[in-house]
Amino acid sequence: MIRIHLLVDKLFSRSSRIGQSLPSALIAMGLIGVSAAAVPKVIDYMNKRNQTVKVLNAMVAAEQRVRSAISRSDLYTGCALGNCQFNPPSEMEVGKTLRSILGADCLLAAPGCGVRVDKLQVNGNMIEAKLSYEGKDVVVKPIEFAARIPQHSSAIVECLHTEPIFLGLDEDGAPRCAPLDKCGPGQFVRSYDPKTLKVSCTSIPNGIVKCDGDQYISAVVFGPDLKPSLTCSSRRID
């Protein structure tokens, strides 16, 4: 009788262990199934996260390019007349893609999209800018900022050496320049009319002018009779 009880206890113990392991195996299989189903979601999340970082870096780089451009006084006109206009480089015009982003989910009508310039507008003594991401794969908040127009933009007036005379500003605030009148060979400027910008020329008299000894000509003045009056100076000997 004792042996029969021992055999029953052993069988009952073994069946209990099998009963406990079966639910555990089913649970493990269920977890594996859930993990396998979650893998695509994890991959999609990582891809979007990487793309978001890429877009943010591109937008910051684009912002620096815009800030650098709006700090250039030579890109403004009309500021002297209180009507400032910002003339951006062609690639920075409103509506254009300033910086393409690899992997961006673009519309078929706009391949190679990226960071777009949505606004570059002068408002008083400030210029306002807005940059946004064109892609549809990730959502990134646009960058908006305002910067003060360079104060020296209205003070810089530059004429080329071929037209060195500054006549003022036109209606757009751009400088008006004119060439300098000149005399022909063998002539010198005797007078100048600032209204017409014309010069009166006179022929240089013939003859040799010189100083005596080791002196040199330090100044020449032409009198009413066009005869030169020389000023001679001694050479400095150290």
FENJOZI-V188070 format. One line per field, one symbol per residue. ss: DSSP state (h for helix, s for strand, l for the rest). psi: psi as a letter, one per 30 degrees, with the letter a starting at -180 (. if undefined). burial: # if it has 9 or more other ideal C-beta (glycine too) atoms within 8 Angstrom, else .. Layout:
ss=???
psi=???
burial=???
This chain:
ss=lhhhhhhhhhhhhhhhhhhhhhhhhhhhhhhhhhhhhhhhhhhhhhhhhhhhhhhhhhhhhhhhhhhhhhllhhhsslhhhlllsslllhhhllllsssslllllllllllllssssssssssllsssssssslllllllllssssssllhhhhllllllhhhlssssslllllssssllllllllsssssssllllsssssslllllllllllsssssssslllllsssssssllll
psi=eeeeeeeeeeeeeeeeeeeefeeeeeeeeeeeeeeeffeeeeeeeeeeeeeeeeeeeeeeeeeeeeeeeffjffgklgefggikkkillefglkfljejlkkgkjllefilhlbkkjfkjkkjbglkklkklkflgeljkklkklklkkkffeffkkkklffifkkfakaffgkkklllkllllkgllkelkjfefgllkkkkkkllkklllbglljfkkkkafggkkjljkkkkkj.
burial=...............................................#..##.###.######.###.##....#####.#..###.#...##..####.#..#.#...#..########.#...##########..#.#.###..#.##..##....#...####..#..##.###.........#.#...#...#.####............#.#..#.#.....#.###......
